[in-house]
Amino acid sequence: MRHDSRQLIRIGLGLFLGGALAAALALTVFGGVSHQGPHTNSGWLALMVAMGCLPLGTLTLALALAKLFGDRKR
């Protein structure tokens, strides 16, 4: 495994886990989420962080895995 692939995997996991943690906090600690959205300002902030980090982390992990498998074929 090359250094580039490891770095992409580490960054992707960090982003994804940060988004998952923010989503979990929005649903539990920060008052929960109803049909109209979160109940507190902290809940809204956590939801926005989750909505940014989860897709970006998923795409970064997908890129890292594609790069990892591409490097193995060489």
All heavy atoms as a GROMACS GRO file, in nm:
protein
  541
    1MET      N    1   0.085  -0.117   0.000
    1MET     CA    2   0.000   0.000   0.000
    1MET      C    3   0.090   0.123   0.000
    1MET      O    4   0.179   0.137   0.081
    1MET     CB    5  -0.090  -0.002   0.123
    1MET     CG    6  -0.186   0.112   0.126
    1MET     SD    7  -0.286   0.127   0.277
    1MET     CE    8  -0.366  -0.028   0.287
    2ARG      N    9   0.064   0.211  -0.092
    2ARG     CA   10   0.146   0.331  -0.102
    2ARG      C   11   0.103   0.436  -0.001
    2ARG      O   12  -0.005   0.431   0.056
    2ARG     CB   13   0.131   0.387  -0.243
    2ARG     CG   14   0.185   0.290  -0.346
    2ARG     CD   15   0.189   0.351  -0.480
    2ARG     NE   16   0.273   0.470  -0.474
    2ARG     CZ   17   0.278   0.561  -0.568
    2ARG    NH1   18   0.204   0.547  -0.675
    2ARG    NH2   19   0.356   0.666  -0.558
    3HIS      N   20   0.190   0.532   0.019
    3HIS     CA   21   0.165   0.639   0.115
    3HIS      C   22   0.042   0.722   0.075
    3HIS      O   23  -0.036   0.764   0.161
    3HIS     CB   24   0.289   0.728   0.125
    3HIS     CG   25   0.272   0.844   0.218
    3HIS    ND1   26   0.262   0.826   0.354
    3HIS    CD2   27   0.261   0.976   0.195
    3HIS    CE1   28   0.246   0.944   0.411
    3HIS    NE2   29   0.246   1.037   0.317
    4ASP      N   30   0.023   0.743  -0.056
    4ASP     CA   31  -0.092   0.821  -0.104
    4ASP      C   32  -0.223   0.755  -0.066
    4ASP      O   33  -0.317   0.820  -0.022
    4ASP     CB   34  -0.087   0.837  -0.256
    4ASP     CG   35   0.042   0.901  -0.304
    4ASP    OD1   36   0.116   0.955  -0.220
    4ASP    OD2   37   0.067   0.896  -0.425
    5SER      N   38  -0.230   0.624  -0.086
    5SER     CA   39  -0.353   0.550  -0.056
    5SER      C   40  -0.382   0.553   0.094
    5SER      O   41  -0.497   0.571   0.135
    5SER     CB   42  -0.342   0.405  -0.102
    5SER     OG   43  -0.320   0.401  -0.241
    6ARG      N   44  -0.279   0.534   0.175
    6ARG     CA   45  -0.299   0.538   0.320
    6ARG      C   46  -0.349   0.674   0.366
    6ARG      O   47  -0.436   0.684   0.452
    6ARG     CB   48  -0.168   0.506   0.392
    6ARG     CG   49  -0.148   0.360   0.410
    6ARG     CD   50  -0.032   0.336   0.502
    6ARG     NE   51   0.066   0.264   0.422
    6ARG     CZ   52   0.195   0.269   0.439
    6ARG    NH1   53   0.246   0.344   0.532
    6ARG    NH2   54   0.275   0.200   0.363
    7GLN      N   55  -0.293   0.779   0.308
    7GLN     CA   56  -0.334   0.913   0.347
    7GLN      C   57  -0.479   0.939   0.306
    7GLN      O   58  -0.556   0.997   0.383
    7GLN     CB   59  -0.241   1.016   0.284
    7GLN     CG   60  -0.261   1.154   0.338
    7GLN     CD   61  -0.157   1.252   0.285
    7GLN    OE1   62  -0.082   1.219   0.194
    7GLN    NE2   63  -0.153   1.370   0.342
    8LEU      N   64  -0.518   0.896   0.187
    8LEU     CA   65  -0.657   0.914   0.144
    8LEU      C   66  -0.754   0.835   0.231
    8LEU      O   67  -0.861   0.884   0.266
    8LEU     CB   68  -0.673   0.871  -0.002
    8LEU     CG   69  -0.640   0.974  -0.108
    8LEU    CD1   70  -0.644   0.910  -0.246
    8LEU    CD2   71  -0.735   1.090  -0.101
    9ILE      N   72  -0.716   0.713   0.267
    9ILE     CA   73  -0.802   0.632   0.353
    9ILE      C   74  -0.816   0.698   0.489
    9ILE      O   75  -0.926   0.706   0.546
    9ILE     CB   76  -0.748   0.488   0.364
    9ILE    CG1   77  -0.766   0.415   0.231
    9ILE    CG2   78  -0.817   0.412   0.477
    9ILE    CD1   79  -0.700   0.279   0.225
   10ARG      N   80  -0.706   0.748   0.545
   10ARG     CA   81  -0.709   0.812   0.676
   10ARG      C   82  -0.797   0.938   0.673
   10ARG      O   83  -0.878   0.961   0.763
   10ARG     CB   84  -0.567   0.845   0.720
   10ARG     CG   85  -0.557   0.890   0.861
   10ARG     CD   86  -0.415   0.903   0.914
   10ARG     NE   87  -0.320   0.956   0.818
   10ARG     CZ   88  -0.213   0.888   0.775
   10ARG    NH1   89  -0.188   0.768   0.819
   10ARG    NH2   90  -0.131   0.943   0.688
   11ILE      N   91  -0.784   1.017   0.569
   11ILE     CA   92  -0.865   1.139   0.558
   11ILE      C   93  -1.012   1.104   0.538
   11ILE      O   94  -1.100   1.163   0.601
   11ILE     CB   95  -0.813   1.228   0.443
   11ILE    CG1   96  -0.677   1.287   0.479
   11ILE    CG2   97  -0.911   1.339   0.410
   11ILE    CD1   98  -0.607   1.354   0.364
   12GLY      N   99  -1.040   1.007   0.452
   12GLY     CA  100  -1.178   0.966   0.427
   12GLY      C  101  -1.244   0.911   0.552
   12GLY      O  102  -1.360   0.943   0.582
   13LEU      N  103  -1.171   0.828   0.626
   13LEU     CA  104  -1.227   0.774   0.751
   13LEU      C  105  -1.250   0.884   0.853
   13LEU      O  106  -1.353   0.883   0.923
   13LEU     CB  107  -1.134   0.668   0.809
   13LEU     CG  108  -1.148   0.528   0.754
   13LEU    CD1  109  -1.042   0.436   0.812
   13LEU    CD2  110  -1.285   0.474   0.781
   14GLY      N  111  -1.158   0.978   0.861
   14GLY     CA  112  -1.175   1.089   0.955
   14GLY      C  113  -1.298   1.172   0.923
   14GLY      O  114  -1.376   1.207   1.012
   15LEU      N  115  -1.316   1.203   0.796
   15LEU     CA  116  -1.433   1.281   0.755
   15LEU      C  117  -1.562   1.203   0.781
   15LEU      O  118  -1.660   1.257   0.834
   15LEU     CB  119  -1.424   1.317   0.607
   15LEU     CG  120  -1.331   1.431   0.571
   15LEU    CD1  121  -1.309   1.436   0.420
   15LEU    CD2  122  -1.387   1.561   0.620
   16PHE      N  123  -1.562   1.077   0.742
   16PHE     CA  124  -1.683   0.997   0.758
   16PHE      C  125  -1.718   0.978   0.905
   16PHE      O  126  -1.834   0.993   0.945
   16PHE     CB  127  -1.667   0.861   0.690
   16PHE     CG  128  -1.793   0.781   0.689
   16PHE    CD1  129  -1.890   0.806   0.594
   16PHE    CD2  130  -1.816   0.683   0.784
   16PHE    CE1  131  -2.009   0.734   0.595
   16PHE    CE2  132  -1.933   0.611   0.785
   16PHE     CZ  133  -2.030   0.636   0.690
   17LEU      N  134  -1.619   0.945   0.987
   17LEU     CA  135  -1.647   0.925   1.129
   17LEU      C  136  -1.686   1.055   1.199
   17LEU      O  137  -1.771   1.055   1.289
   17LEU     CB  138  -1.526   0.862   1.198
   17LEU     CG  139  -1.497   0.718   1.156
   17LEU    CD1  140  -1.370   0.668   1.222
   17LEU    CD2  141  -1.613   0.628   1.185
   18GLY      N  142  -1.627   1.167   1.156
   18GLY     CA  143  -1.669   1.296   1.210
   18GLY      C  144  -1.814   1.328   1.177
   18GLY      O  145  -1.890   1.378   1.261
   19GLY      N  146  -1.855   1.298   1.054
   19GLY     CA  147  -1.994   1.318   1.015
   19GLY      C  148  -2.089   1.226   1.089
   19GLY      O  149  -2.199   1.266   1.129
   20ALA      N  150  -2.047   1.101   1.107
   20ALA     CA  151  -2.131   1.006   1.180
   20ALA      C  152  -2.146   1.049   1.326
   20ALA      O  153  -2.255   1.039   1.384
   20ALA     CB  154  -2.072   0.866   1.171
   21LEU      N  155  -2.038   1.098   1.385
   21LEU     CA  156  -2.044   1.146   1.523
   21LEU      C  157  -2.136   1.268   1.533
   21LEU      O  158  -2.218   1.278   1.625
   21LEU     CB  159  -1.905   1.181   1.573
   21LEU     CG  160  -1.897   1.239   1.714
   21LEU    CD1  161  -1.942   1.137   1.817
   21LEU    CD2  162  -1.757   1.286   1.743
   22ALA      N  163  -2.126   1.360   1.438
   22ALA     CA  164  -2.213   1.478   1.439
   22ALA      C  165  -2.359   1.439   1.423
   22ALA      O  166  -2.447   1.495   1.490
   22ALA     CB  167  -2.172   1.574   1.328
   23ALA      N  168  -2.388   1.342   1.336
   23ALA     CA  169  -2.526   1.296   1.319
   23ALA      C  170  -2.578   1.230   1.447
   23ALA      O  171  -2.693   1.254   1.488
   23ALA     CB  172  -2.534   1.198   1.202
   24ALA      N  173  -2.494   1.149   1.510
   24ALA     CA  174  -2.536   1.084   1.634
   24ALA      C  175  -2.561   1.187   1.744
   24ALA      O  176  -2.658   1.175   1.820
   24ALA     CB  177  -2.430   0.983   1.678
   25LEU      N  178  -2.477   1.288   1.752
   25LEU     CA  179  -2.497   1.393   1.852
   25LEU      C  180  -2.625   1.472   1.825
   25LEU      O  181  -2.697   1.509   1.917
   25LEU     CB  182  -2.377   1.487   1.856
   25LEU     CG  183  -2.250   1.433   1.920
   25LEU    CD1  184  -2.136   1.531   1.902
   25LEU    CD2  185  -2.272   1.403   2.066
   26ALA      N  186  -2.653   1.499   1.698
   26ALA     CA  187  -2.775   1.573   1.664
   26ALA      C  188  -2.900   1.494   1.702
   26ALA      O  189  -3.000   1.552   1.745
   26ALA     CB  190  -2.777   1.606   1.515
   27LEU      N  191  -2.892   1.363   1.689
   27LEU     CA  192  -3.009   1.280   1.719
   27LEU      C  193  -3.026   1.253   1.868
   27LEU      O  194  -3.138   1.226   1.912
   27LEU     CB  195  -2.998   1.146   1.645
   27LEU     CG  196  -3.010   1.154   1.493
   27LEU    CD1  197  -2.981   1.019   1.430
   27LEU    CD2  198  -3.147   1.204   1.453
   28THR      N  199  -2.919   1.259   1.945
   28THR     CA  200  -2.930   1.222   2.087
   28THR      C  201  -2.907   1.341   2.180
   28THR      O  202  -2.999   1.385   2.247
   28THR     CB  203  -2.829   1.110   2.120
   28THR    OG1  204  -2.698   1.155   2.087
   28THR    CG2  205  -2.859   0.984   2.042
   29VAL      N  206  -2.787   1.391   2.185
   29VAL     CA  207  -2.748   1.491   2.286
   29VAL      C  208  -2.810   1.628   2.259
   29VAL      O  209  -2.851   1.697   2.352
   29VAL     CB  210  -2.594   1.502   2.293
   29VAL    CG1  211  -2.550   1.610   2.389
   29VAL    CG2  212  -2.533   1.368   2.330
   30PHE      N  213  -2.819   1.667   2.133
   30PHE     CA  214  -2.862   1.802   2.099
   30PHE      C  215  -3.012   1.815   2.077
   30PHE      O  216  -3.058   1.902   2.004
   30PHE     CB  217  -2.787   1.853   1.977
   30PHE     CG  218  -2.639   1.869   2.000
   30PHE    CD1  219  -2.550   1.836   1.901
   30PHE    CD2  220  -2.589   1.916   2.119
   30PHE    CE1  221  -2.414   1.850   1.920
   30PHE    CE2  222  -2.454   1.931   2.141
   30PHE     CZ  223  -2.365   1.897   2.040
   31GLY      N  224  -3.090   1.730   2.137
   31GLY     CA  225  -3.235   1.749   2.138
   31GLY      C  226  -3.313   1.671   2.034
   31GLY      O  227  -3.434   1.677   2.030
   32GLY      N  228  -3.247   1.598   1.947
   32GLY     CA  229  -3.318   1.517   1.850
   32GLY      C  230  -3.362   1.595   1.727
   32GLY      O  231  -3.346   1.717   1.720
   33VAL      N  232  -3.420   1.522   1.633
   33VAL     CA  233  -3.465   1.580   1.507
   33VAL      C  234  -3.609   1.536   1.485
   33VAL      O  235  -3.641   1.417   1.495
   33VAL     CB  236  -3.376   1.534   1.390
   33VAL    CG1  237  -3.425   1.593   1.259
   33VAL    CG2  238  -3.232   1.571   1.413
   34SER      N  239  -3.695   1.631   1.454
   34SER     CA  240  -3.835   1.600   1.425
   34SER      C  241  -3.861   1.622   1.276
   34SER      O  242  -3.768   1.642   1.198
   34SER     CB  243  -3.927   1.688   1.509
   34SER     OG  244  -3.918   1.822   1.468
   35HIS      N  245  -3.985   1.622   1.240
   35HIS     CA  246  -4.025   1.643   1.100
   35HIS      C  247  -3.982   1.781   1.050
   35HIS      O  248  -3.952   1.799   0.932
   35HIS     CB  249  -4.177   1.628   1.089
   35HIS     CG  250  -4.229   1.649   0.950
   35HIS    ND1  251  -4.198   1.564   0.847
   35HIS    CD2  252  -4.307   1.745   0.898
   35HIS    CE1  253  -4.256   1.608   0.736
   35HIS    NE2  254  -4.323   1.718   0.765
   36GLN      N  255  -3.977   1.878   1.140
   36GLN     CA  256  -3.941   2.015   1.102
   36GLN      C  257  -3.793   2.046   1.122
   36GLN      O  258  -3.749   2.158   1.099
   36GLN     CB  259  -4.025   2.114   1.182
   36GLN     CG  260  -4.171   2.102   1.150
   36GLN     CD  261  -4.254   2.196   1.236
   36GLN    OE1  262  -4.208   2.246   1.338
   36GLN    NE2  263  -4.378   2.218   1.194
   37GLY      N  264  -3.714   1.949   1.164
   37GLY     CA  265  -3.571   1.970   1.182
   37GLY      C  266  -3.529   1.958   1.326
   37GLY      O  267  -3.610   1.926   1.414
   38PRO      N  268  -3.403   1.984   1.352
   38PRO     CA  269  -3.353   1.977   1.490
   38PRO      C  270  -3.420   2.080   1.581
   38PRO      O  271  -3.471   2.182   1.535
   38PRO     CB  272  -3.204   2.008   1.476
   38PRO     CG  273  -3.171   1.974   1.336
   38PRO     CD  274  -3.293   2.007   1.257
   39HIS      N  275  -3.416   2.052   1.711
   39HIS     CA  276  -3.485   2.139   1.807
   39HIS      C  277  -3.397   2.250   1.862
   39HIS      O  278  -3.449   2.345   1.920
   39HIS     CB  279  -3.537   2.054   1.924
   39HIS     CG  280  -3.638   1.953   1.882
   39HIS    ND1  281  -3.765   1.986   1.841
   39HIS    CD2  282  -3.630   1.818   1.871
   39HIS    CE1  283  -3.831   1.876   1.809
   39HIS    NE2  284  -3.751   1.773   1.826
   40THR      N  285  -3.266   2.239   1.848
   40THR     CA  286  -3.176   2.339   1.906
   40THR      C  287  -3.080   2.392   1.800
   40THR      O  288  -3.063   2.331   1.693
   40THR     CB  289  -3.094   2.278   2.021
   40THR    OG1  290  -3.012   2.173   1.967
   40THR    CG2  291  -3.182   2.222   2.130
   41ASN      N  292  -3.015   2.503   1.831
   41ASN     CA  293  -2.914   2.557   1.740
   41ASN      C  294  -2.796   2.462   1.726
   41ASN      O  295  -2.740   2.447   1.617
   41ASN     CB  296  -2.866   2.694   1.791
   41ASN     CG  297  -2.972   2.800   1.775
   41ASN    OD1  298  -3.061   2.788   1.693
   41ASN    ND2  299  -2.961   2.904   1.856
   42SER      N  300  -2.757   2.399   1.836
   42SER     CA  301  -2.648   2.301   1.830
   42SER      C  302  -2.686   2.183   1.741
   42SER      O  303  -2.603   2.127   1.671
   42SER     CB  304  -2.615   2.250   1.970
   42SER     OG  305  -2.575   2.356   2.052
   43GLY      N  306  -2.812   2.145   1.745
   43GLY     CA  307  -2.860   2.037   1.660
   43GLY      C  308  -2.851   2.074   1.513
   43GLY      O  309  -2.813   1.992   1.429
   44TRP      N  310  -2.885   2.198   1.480
   44TRP     CA  311  -2.874   2.244   1.342
   44TRP      C  312  -2.729   2.244   1.296
   44TRP      O  313  -2.696   2.203   1.184
   44TRP     CB  314  -2.933   2.384   1.325
   44TRP     CG  315  -3.082   2.383   1.309
   44TRP    CD1  316  -3.173   2.422   1.401
   44TRP    CD2  317  -3.155   2.337   1.195
   44TRP    NE1  318  -3.300   2.404   1.351
   44TRP    CE2  319  -3.292   2.353   1.224
   44TRP    CE3  320  -3.119   2.285   1.072
   44TRP    CZ2  321  -3.392   2.318   1.136
   44TRP    CZ3  322  -3.219   2.250   0.982
   44TRP    CH2  323  -3.353   2.267   1.015
   45LEU      N  324  -2.640   2.290   1.382
   45LEU     CA  325  -2.498   2.293   1.347
   45LEU      C  326  -2.444   2.152   1.326
   45LEU      O  327  -2.373   2.125   1.229
   45LEU     CB  328  -2.419   2.366   1.456
   45LEU     CG  329  -2.269   2.378   1.432
   45LEU    CD1  330  -2.242   2.459   1.305
   45LEU    CD2  331  -2.202   2.443   1.550
   46ALA      N  332  -2.481   2.061   1.415
   46ALA     CA  333  -2.437   1.922   1.400
   46ALA      C  334  -2.494   1.860   1.273
   46ALA      O  335  -2.426   1.783   1.204
   46ALA     CB  336  -2.479   1.841   1.523
   47LEU      N  337  -2.617   1.893   1.239
   47LEU     CA  338  -2.677   1.841   1.116
   47LEU      C  339  -2.605   1.892   0.992
   47LEU      O  340  -2.578   1.817   0.898
   47LEU     CB  341  -2.825   1.879   1.110
   47LEU     CG  342  -2.903   1.829   0.989
   47LEU    CD1  343  -2.910   1.678   0.989
   47LEU    CD2  344  -3.042   1.889   0.987
   48MET      N  345  -2.567   2.019   0.993
   48MET     CA  346  -2.494   2.075   0.879
   48MET      C  347  -2.355   2.012   0.865
   48MET      O  348  -2.309   1.983   0.754
   48MET     CB  349  -2.480   2.227   0.893
   48MET     CG  350  -2.610   2.304   0.880
   48MET     SD  351  -2.684   2.283   0.717
   48MET     CE  352  -2.827   2.187   0.759
   49VAL      N  353  -2.289   1.989   0.977
   49VAL     CA  354  -2.158   1.922   0.974
   49VAL      C  355  -2.174   1.781   0.919
   49VAL      O  356  -2.096   1.737   0.833
   49VAL     CB  357  -2.093   1.922   1.114
   49VAL    CG1  358  -1.972   1.832   1.118
   49VAL    CG2  359  -2.056   2.063   1.154
   50ALA      N  360  -2.276   1.710   0.964
   50ALA     CA  361  -2.300   1.574   0.916
   50ALA      C  362  -2.332   1.574   0.766
   50ALA      O  363  -2.283   1.488   0.692
   50ALA     CB  364  -2.414   1.510   0.994
   51MET      N  365  -2.412   1.670   0.721
   51MET     CA  366  -2.448   1.675   0.580
   51MET      C  367  -2.329   1.711   0.491
   51MET      O  368  -2.329   1.680   0.372
   51MET     CB  369  -2.562   1.776   0.558
   51MET     CG  370  -2.694   1.727   0.612
   51MET     SD  371  -2.824   1.850   0.597
   51MET     CE  372  -2.838   1.868   0.422
   52GLY      N  373  -2.229   1.774   0.546
   52GLY     CA  374  -2.109   1.804   0.470
   52GLY      C  375  -2.007   1.692   0.474
   52GLY      O  376  -1.947   1.656   0.374
   53CYS      N  377  -1.988   1.635   0.593
   53CYS     CA  378  -1.882   1.536   0.611
   53CYS      C  379  -1.918   1.397   0.559
   53CYS      O  380  -1.830   1.327   0.508
   53CYS     CB  381  -1.846   1.525   0.759
   53CYS     SG  382  -1.756   1.666   0.821
   54LEU      N  383  -2.041   1.354   0.574
   54LEU     CA  384  -2.075   1.218   0.534
   54LEU      C  385  -2.060   1.195   0.383
   54LEU      O  386  -1.994   1.098   0.343
   54LEU     CB  387  -2.216   1.182   0.581
   54LEU     CG  388  -2.228   1.156   0.731
   54LEU    CD1  389  -2.374   1.136   0.771
   54LEU    CD2  390  -2.146   1.036   0.772
   55PRO      N  391  -2.114   1.280   0.296
   55PRO     CA  392  -2.092   1.256   0.153
   55PRO      C  393  -1.946   1.272   0.111
   55PRO      O  394  -1.895   1.192   0.032
   55PRO     CB  395  -2.179   1.361   0.083
   55PRO     CG  396  -2.273   1.410   0.185
   55PRO     CD  397  -2.208   1.390   0.317
   56LEU      N  398  -1.879   1.373   0.165
   56LEU     CA  399  -1.739   1.396   0.129
   56LEU      C  400  -1.651   1.280   0.177
   56LEU      O  401  -1.562   1.234   0.106
   56LEU     CB  402  -1.690   1.528   0.187
   56LEU     CG  403  -1.550   1.570   0.148
   56LEU    CD1  404  -1.540   1.589  -0.004
   56LEU    CD2  405  -1.512   1.698   0.219
   57GLY      N  406  -1.677   1.231   0.297
   57GLY     CA  407  -1.602   1.118   0.349
   57GLY      C  408  -1.626   0.991   0.269
   57GLY      O  409  -1.534   0.915   0.242
   58THR      N  410  -1.750   0.969   0.227
   58THR     CA  411  -1.782   0.852   0.146
   58THR      C  412  -1.712   0.858   0.011
   58THR      O  413  -1.654   0.759  -0.034
   58THR     CB  414  -1.935   0.842   0.126
   58THR    OG1  415  -1.998   0.836   0.254
   58THR    CG2  416  -1.972   0.719   0.045
   59LEU      N  417  -1.716   0.973  -0.054
   59LEU     CA  418  -1.650   0.987  -0.183
   59LEU      C  419  -1.498   0.977  -0.172
   59LEU      O  420  -1.432   0.919  -0.258
   59LEU     CB  421  -1.689   1.119  -0.248
   59LEU     CG  422  -1.834   1.128  -0.296
   59LEU    CD1  423  -1.866   1.268  -0.345
   59LEU    CD2  424  -1.860   1.027  -0.405
   60THR      N  425  -1.442   1.029  -0.063
   60THR     CA  426  -1.297   1.018  -0.042
   60THR      C  427  -1.257   0.874  -0.019
   60THR      O  428  -1.156   0.827  -0.071
   60THR     CB  429  -1.253   1.107   0.076
   60THR    OG1  430  -1.298   1.240   0.054
   60THR    CG2  431  -1.103   1.107   0.091
   61LEU      N  432  -1.336   0.800   0.058
   61LEU     CA  433  -1.308   0.658   0.078
   61LEU      C  434  -1.321   0.580  -0.053
   61LEU      O  435  -1.241   0.489  -0.080
   61LEU     CB  436  -1.402   0.599   0.183
   61LEU     CG  437  -1.365   0.628   0.327
   61LEU    CD1  438  -1.473   0.576   0.421
   61LEU    CD2  439  -1.232   0.565   0.361
   62ALA      N  440  -1.421   0.612  -0.133
   62ALA     CA  441  -1.435   0.545  -0.263
   62ALA      C  442  -1.315   0.573  -0.352
   62ALA      O  443  -1.264   0.482  -0.420
   62ALA     CB  444  -1.565   0.591  -0.331
   63LEU      N  445  -1.267   0.696  -0.353
   63LEU     CA  446  -1.148   0.730  -0.430
   63LEU      C  447  -1.027   0.654  -0.379
   63LEU      O  448  -0.947   0.601  -0.457
   63LEU     CB  449  -1.123   0.881  -0.421
   63LEU     CG  450  -0.993   0.931  -0.485
   63LEU    CD1  451  -0.999   0.914  -0.636
   63LEU    CD2  452  -0.969   1.074  -0.447
   64ALA      N  453  -1.012   0.645  -0.247
   64ALA     CA  454  -0.898   0.574  -0.189
   64ALA      C  455  -0.902   0.426  -0.225
   64ALA      O  456  -0.798   0.367  -0.259
   64ALA     CB  457  -0.897   0.592  -0.038
   65LEU      N  458  -1.020   0.364  -0.219
   65LEU     CA  459  -1.030   0.223  -0.254
   65LEU      C  460  -1.003   0.199  -0.402
   65LEU      O  461  -0.936   0.102  -0.439
   65LEU     CB  462  -1.167   0.169  -0.214
   65LEU     CG  463  -1.191   0.159  -0.064
   65LEU    CD1  464  -1.334   0.115  -0.036
   65LEU    CD2  465  -1.093   0.064   0.000
   66ALA      N  466  -1.052   0.288  -0.487
   66ALA     CA  467  -1.024   0.275  -0.630
   66ALA      C  468  -0.875   0.290  -0.658
   66ALA      O  469  -0.817   0.216  -0.738
   66ALA     CB  470  -1.104   0.379  -0.708
   67LYS      N  471  -0.812   0.384  -0.589
   67LYS     CA  472  -0.668   0.402  -0.606
   67LYS      C  473  -0.591   0.282  -0.553
   67LYS      O  474  -0.494   0.238  -0.613
   67LYS     CB  475  -0.623   0.529  -0.534
   67LYS     CG  476  -0.476   0.560  -0.551
   67LYS     CD  477  -0.444   0.698  -0.500
   67LYS     CE  478  -0.299   0.734  -0.509
   67LYS     NZ  479  -0.215   0.657  -0.593
   68LEU      N  480  -0.635   0.227  -0.442
   68LEU     CA  481  -0.570   0.110  -0.384
   68LEU      C  482  -0.578  -0.009  -0.478
   68LEU      O  483  -0.479  -0.078  -0.502
   68LEU     CB  484  -0.633   0.078  -0.250
   68LEU     CG  485  -0.574  -0.037  -0.170
   68LEU    CD1  486  -0.432  -0.004  -0.130
   68LEU    CD2  487  -0.659  -0.064  -0.048
   69PHE      N  488  -0.696  -0.034  -0.534
   69PHE     CA  489  -0.712  -0.147  -0.627
   69PHE      C  490  -0.639  -0.122  -0.757
   69PHE      O  491  -0.585  -0.213  -0.820
   69PHE     CB  492  -0.859  -0.177  -0.653
   69PHE     CG  493  -0.928  -0.239  -0.534
   69PHE    CD1  494  -1.050  -0.192  -0.491
   69PHE    CD2  495  -0.870  -0.344  -0.464
   69PHE    CE1  496  -1.113  -0.247  -0.382
   69PHE    CE2  497  -0.933  -0.401  -0.354
   69PHE     CZ  498  -1.055  -0.352  -0.313
   70GLY      N  499  -0.633   0.004  -0.801
   70GLY     CA  500  -0.557   0.038  -0.922
   70GLY      C  501  -0.409   0.018  -0.903
   70GLY      O  502  -0.340  -0.026  -0.993
   71ASP      N  503  -0.359   0.050  -0.784
   71ASP     CA  504  -0.217   0.030  -0.756
   71ASP      C  505  -0.180  -0.119  -0.747
   71ASP      O  506  -0.070  -0.156  -0.779
   71ASP     CB  507  -0.179   0.099  -0.624
   71ASP     CG  508  -0.174   0.250  -0.637
   71ASP    OD1  509  -0.175   0.299  -0.750
   71ASP    OD2  510  -0.174   0.317  -0.531
   72ARG      N  511  -0.273  -0.202  -0.702
   72ARG     CA  512  -0.247  -0.345  -0.693
   72ARG      C  513  -0.231  -0.409  -0.830
   72ARG      O  514  -0.160  -0.508  -0.844
   72ARG     CB  515  -0.359  -0.414  -0.617
   72ARG     CG  516  -0.350  -0.395  -0.470
   72ARG     CD  517  -0.448  -0.482  -0.400
   72ARG     NE  518  -0.440  -0.464  -0.256
   72ARG     CZ  519  -0.509  -0.531  -0.170
   72ARG    NH1  520  -0.594  -0.622  -0.212
   72ARG    NH2  521  -0.496  -0.508  -0.041
   73LYS      N  522  -0.302  -0.357  -0.928
   73LYS     CA  523  -0.296  -0.416  -1.063
   73LYS      C  524  -0.163  -0.387  -1.131
   73LYS      O  525  -0.126  -0.457  -1.224
   73LYS     CB  526  -0.411  -0.365  -1.149
   73LYS     CG  527  -0.544  -0.419  -1.107
   73LYS     CD  528  -0.654  -0.373  -1.200
   73LYS     CE  529  -0.787  -0.429  -1.153
   73LYS     NZ  530  -0.896  -0.387  -1.241
   74ARG      N  531  -0.092  -0.285  -1.087
   74ARG     CA  532   0.035  -0.249  -1.150
   74ARG      C  533   0.146  -0.337  -1.106
   74ARG      O  534   0.177  -0.389  -1.018
   74ARG     CB  535   0.072  -0.104  -1.118
   74ARG     CG  536  -0.017  -0.008  -1.190
   74ARG     CD  537   0.032   0.130  -1.162
   74ARG     NE  538  -0.070   0.224  -1.207
   74ARG     CZ  539  -0.059   0.352  -1.192
   74ARG    NH1  540   0.044   0.403  -1.133
   74ARG    NH2  541  -0.153   0.433  -1.234
   0.00000   0.00000   0.00000
